[in-house]
Amino acid sequence: MKKVYLIRHAKSSWKYLALEDFERPLNKRGKSDAPLMGNKLHDKKVLPDTILSSPAVRAKTTAEIIAKKIGFEKKIVFEKDIYEANATTLHKILTTIADTESIVFLFGHNPSLNELAEDYIHFNENIPTCAVVEIEFDCNSWADISAENAKLASFDYPKKEK
């Protein structure tokens, strides 16, 4: 069994219009939502083998906050191809993960995360900022992950009713 958590970066700031998109930081809500979601994952006792993240400031910061909250002590892998990726690129990244890794967090952006969730599990809801889509794959190799062996395990986000 392989499991990926698709995690959209927390809410980002548009306050500094001179900043490039890549450099946009989290806003106040993003800075509170990321630890909230980290605590939710910690409470579920979720600890990934690997964390992959876009290096964009808003994704990187979200990944670092959540990693700290869940007690992830390994190095986060910042993969430049995740930024501005399409679903095909994200799928290729996932299929190259070592099979010794079972649980992976993928921090990225929309629309690519939504497109990937649609491809794997026909997920047609919007993935809001700082949301977590947990997908299980009934296979033993990342090279074999596909829509045929995927199922939605959970979907959570900061404003979700309890």
C-alpha positions in Angstrom: 0.0 0.0 0.0 1.2 3.5 -0.9 -0.3 6.7 0.4 0.0 10.3 -0.7 -1.3 13.3 1.0 -1.8 16.1 -1.5 -1.5 19.3 0.6 -2.2 22.7 -0.9 -0.1 25.6 0.5 -1.8 27.7 3.1 -3.4 31.1 2.3 -0.8 33.5 0.8 -0.5 37.2 1.0 -1.1 39.6 -1.9 0.0 42.6 0.2 3.3 43.1 -1.6 2.4 43.5 -5.2 6.0 43.9 -6.3 6.9 40.4 -5.2 7.1 37.7 -7.8 4.5 34.9 -7.5 7.2 32.5 -6.3 8.1 34.8 -3.4 4.6 35.4 -1.9 4.6 34.6 1.8 1.7 33.3 3.9 -0.8 35.8 5.2 -2.2 35.9 8.7 -4.8 33.2 8.0 -2.2 31.0 6.3 0.0 31.3 9.4 -2.8 30.1 11.6 -4.2 27.4 9.2 -0.9 25.6 8.6 -0.3 24.8 12.3 -4.0 23.9 12.7 -3.7 21.3 9.9 -0.3 20.1 11.3 -2.0 19.5 14.6 -4.9 17.6 12.9 -2.4 15.3 11.1 -0.4 14.9 14.4 -3.6 13.9 16.2 -4.3 11.3 13.5 -0.7 10.0 14.1 0.3 10.6 10.5 4.0 10.7 9.9 5.3 10.5 6.3 8.4 8.8 5.1 9.1 11.7 2.7 7.9 15.2 2.3 8.1 16.8 -1.2 7.3 20.4 -1.6 7.3 23.2 -4.2 10.1 25.6 -3.3 7.7 28.6 -3.6 7.8 30.5 -0.3 4.1 29.8 0.5 4.4 26.1 -0.1 7.8 25.8 1.6 6.6 27.6 4.7 3.5 25.5 4.9 5.6 22.3 4.6 8.0 23.5 7.2 5.2 24.4 9.7 3.3 21.1 9.2 6.6 19.1 9.4 7.4 20.6 12.7 3.9 20.0 14.1 4.0 16.3 13.2 7.5 15.8 14.4 9.0 15.1 11.0 12.8 15.1 11.5 14.1 14.3 8.0 15.0 16.8 5.4 12.1 18.2 3.3 12.8 17.7 -0.4 12.1 21.0 -2.3 11.4 20.0 -5.9 11.4 22.9 -8.4 9.3 20.9 -10.9 6.3 21.0 -8.5 6.0 24.7 -8.9 3.9 25.4 -11.9 3.6 21.7 -12.6 0.6 20.1 -14.3 -0.9 16.8 -13.1 1.2 14.7 -15.5 4.4 16.2 -14.0 3.2 15.6 -10.5 2.4 12.0 -11.3 5.9 11.5 -12.8 7.4 12.8 -9.6 5.4 10.4 -7.5 6.2 7.4 -9.7 9.9 7.9 -9.1 9.7 7.7 -5.3 11.7 4.9 -3.8 9.5 1.9 -3.0 10.9 1.8 0.5 8.8 4.9 1.1 5.1 4.2 1.9 3.7 7.5 2.9 4.4 10.8 1.1 3.3 14.4 1.7 3.2 16.5 -1.5 2.9 20.2 -0.9 1.9 22.1 -4.0 -0.5 24.4 -5.8 -3.7 24.5 -7.7 -4.8 23.9 -10.3 -2.3 20.9 -10.5 -3.3 19.3 -7.2 -7.0 19.4 -8.1 -6.2 18.0 -11.5 -4.1 15.2 -10.0 -6.9 14.3 -7.5 -9.4 14.3 -10.4 -7.1 12.0 -12.4 -6.6 9.5 -9.5 -10.0 9.5 -7.7 -12.4 11.6 -9.8 -12.3 14.2 -7.1 -14.3 17.1 -8.3 -14.3 19.4 -5.2 -12.1 22.4 -5.0 -9.0 21.8 -2.8 -8.9 25.0 -0.7 -5.8 26.4 0.8 -4.1 24.2 3.4 -6.4 21.3 2.5 -5.2 17.7 2.8 -6.4 15.1 0.3 -5.3 11.6 1.4 -5.2 9.0 -1.4 -4.4 5.3 -0.9 -3.0 3.2 -3.7 -3.5 -0.6 -3.5 0.0 -1.4 -4.9 3.5 -2.0 -3.6 5.4 0.2 -6.1 5.1 4.0 -6.7 5.6 3.2 -10.4 2.3 1.3 -10.3 0.1 4.1 -8.8 -2.9 4.8 -11.0 -6.6 5.6 -11.0 -7.3 1.9 -11.1 -5.8 1.3 -7.7 -6.5 4.6 -6.0 -9.2 5.5 -3.5 -9.9 8.6 -1.4 -9.1 8.0 2.3 -9.8 11.4 3.7 -10.3 15.1 2.8 -9.8 17.8 5.4 -9.3 21.5 5.4 -9.2 24.3 8.0 -12.8 25.5 7.7 -14.3 22.0 7.5 -17.1 21.4 10.0 -16.2 18.9 12.7 
